[in-house]
Amino acid sequence: MAETIDELTIHYEEDGKVLRREVAKEVLSKGAWTTIMYLYQDLNRQTGEYGPHKISIRRYQKRDGTFLPRSKFEVSSPAQARAICHKILDWFPTEG
């Protein structure tokens, strides 16, 4: 279990093989409830190549000095990511 935000990761290995590779990590909020957005790739076991970039947004609760995963949302495609971005900009337009 992770005790610091730096230790939190989406990276996953099995039998010495990286099945999920973390590409980037952005901490969106800190505190008792921490939200992190990860950019990652999954390994295609048939081809041995990493697939397209994906996004996961995860919430962690810090209890007794340890971060516990509480919820997650996976962005399923680039089209969904763009739709989310457009709607957020629609709801929260840039202030000039």
C-alpha positions in Angstrom: 0.0 0.0 0.0 1.2 3.5 -0.9 1.9 6.0 1.9 2.7 9.0 -0.4 1.2 10.3 -3.6 4.5 9.7 -5.4 4.1 5.9 -4.6 0.6 5.8 -6.2 0.8 4.3 -9.7 -1.2 2.5 -12.4 1.9 0.5 -13.4 1.2 -3.2 -13.3 3.6 -6.2 -13.7 3.0 -9.9 -13.7 5.8 -12.5 -13.8 8.3 -9.7 -14.5 6.4 -8.5 -17.6 4.9 -5.0 -17.7 1.3 -5.4 -18.6 0.2 -1.8 -17.9 2.7 1.0 -18.5 2.2 4.4 -16.9 3.1 7.1 -19.3 2.1 10.2 -17.3 0.5 11.1 -14.0 -1.3 14.3 -13.0 -2.4 15.0 -9.4 -5.7 16.8 -9.7 -6.3 17.2 -5.9 -4.5 16.4 -2.7 -5.6 15.8 0.8 -7.6 13.1 2.7 -9.2 12.5 -0.7 -6.7 12.6 -3.6 -7.6 12.5 -7.3 -5.1 11.4 -9.9 -5.3 11.2 -13.7 -3.1 8.6 -15.3 -2.1 8.3 -19.0 -1.3 4.6 -19.7 -0.9 1.8 -22.2 -1.8 -1.9 -21.9 0.3 -4.6 -23.4 -1.3 -6.7 -26.2 -0.2 -10.2 -25.1 -0.6 -11.5 -28.7 1.6 -9.0 -30.5 3.8 -8.0 -27.6 3.2 -4.3 -28.5 1.6 -1.6 -26.3 -1.8 -0.4 -27.4 -3.2 3.1 -27.7 -3.0 5.6 -24.9 -5.8 5.4 -22.3 -6.8 7.6 -19.4 -7.8 6.6 -15.9 -9.0 9.0 -13.2 -8.8 7.5 -9.7 -9.8 8.6 -6.3 -7.9 7.6 -3.2 -8.8 8.0 0.5 -5.9 8.4 3.0 -6.7 6.4 6.2 -4.2 5.5 8.9 -1.3 6.9 6.7 -2.1 4.7 3.7 -3.9 5.6 0.4 -6.8 3.3 -0.4 -8.3 3.2 -3.8 -12.0 4.2 -3.7 -13.2 4.8 -7.2 -12.0 5.0 -10.8 -13.2 6.1 -14.2 -11.7 4.9 -17.4 -11.9 7.1 -20.5 -12.6 4.5 -23.2 -11.5 6.3 -26.4 -10.0 9.5 -27.8 -13.5 10.5 -28.9 -14.8 10.2 -25.4 -11.8 12.2 -24.0 -12.5 15.0 -26.5 -16.3 15.0 -25.7 -15.4 15.3 -22.0 -13.0 18.2 -22.7 -15.6 20.0 -24.9 -18.3 19.7 -22.3 -16.1 20.9 -19.5 -15.1 24.0 -21.6 -18.8 24.5 -22.4 -19.7 24.4 -18.7 -16.6 26.4 -17.6 -15.7 28.8 -20.4 -12.3 30.5 -20.3 -12.5 33.8 -18.4 -10.7 36.6 -20.1 
